[in-house]
Amino acid sequence: MEITAQINTYINKQPDATCADLHELHNLMLRWLPNSKLWFDEGLNAEGKVVTNPTIGYGAYMHNFADKSIREVFQIGISANTRGISVYIMGIRNTMNLAEIFGERLGKAKVTGYCIAFKKLEDINLDVFEEVVRRGVERSGKSL
């Protein structure tokens, strides 16, 4: 199945409110990052075991892993969970800066490390969120 179909299938399987928010968020990401590589990670390891929630990814950069391997990963990831939606801003070196710079301005969101979690899309300030996304993509591999 192609990535766009996988993404749509994943979004459409979510509860109604989350489904609507994910569709809107996905469309915003496509508008904000029009030429970005699209990803869909089912959340399975090499043995097919579930290790994380499925994630929609946008953009690409080379990431250095703790085991000394280097491979391409997405820059921004979006995942639904039982508490709402989590957005991962990957590749930032100083994860404390995300909360310091954007935490209070984002609205009703929990900002930790490289993750922004919120219950509903209407809970966050989309202008500030766009700034976070754009800055995260620009700064992948650099300090935020």
Secondary structure as UniProt FT lines:
FT   HELIX           3..12
FT   HELIX           16..32
FT   TURN            34..35
FT   STRAND          38..41
FT   TURN            46..47
FT   STRAND          55..58
FT   STRAND          61..64
FT   TURN            66..67
FT   STRAND          70..73
FT   STRAND          76..81
FT   TURN            82..83
FT   STRAND          84..89
FT   TURN            90..91
FT   HELIX           96..106
FT   STRAND          110..112
FT   TURN            113..114
FT   STRAND          115..118
FT   HELIX           121..123
FT   HELIX           126..138
FT   TURN            139..141
//
